[in-house]
Amino acid sequence: MRSAGKATMSAVLLVSMILSGCAWQRIPAAPSYAAPSPLPLRVGVVLADTPASAAYGPGVVKLWEGMGVFKAVTYPYRDGDPVDAVLRLTVNGQWKGHGAGAGIIVGLTLGIASVGVGPSMTGVHDAAAALSKDAQEIAKYVVRAESTVKWGMQADATDVGNKADDLQRRKIAVELAQKLEADRAKLLKALGK
């Protein structure tokens, strides 16, 4: 009788160890960016009318503000707001899941992910930032953010989905900020700064 109790206890411990080991997450590190100094521009941001723009755009703008990419950001921009230029941000893309369990997490990514099942998902999002003054385009920058995240079957689906979306937002924000900074002299000249 005593050995049966020990066997049951051992089985329970083994099962709990296996299940707790399935709660892992592998989310790539997010890139960082530190502006040498803000671009001396007051920029008004307009989001394109796409689901991914609505899902990722506000977060990208908030990250730009925190990173000090521009002197000032007006979002959402309205005609007549005092700005030096208008930046139209367009984001398109989706998440695709692979393997058992991805459907739950993919479904939580703000409705812009495709249906799938599996312990991993890959997000591919293309973003374009078009800078204009007086309705004339001055510059356009295009980036692609691609990330693959993986998790165990017992991982918190909401947590994984939130981290995956945050990673994509940061990749888009950082890569566009780098392109804007690389063109600093050209932009300032075009805008008379």
Secondary structure, DSSP 8 states (H G I E B T S, - for coil): -HHHHHHHHHHHHHHHHHHHTT--EE---------SS-EEEEEEEEE-SSHHHHHHHHHHHHHHHHHT-EEEEESS--TT---SEEEEEEEEEEEEEESTTHHHHHHTSTT-S----SSEEEEEEEEEEEEEETTEEEEEEEEEEEEEEEE-TTS-HHHHHHHHHHHHHHHHHHHHHHHHHHTHHHHHHHTT-
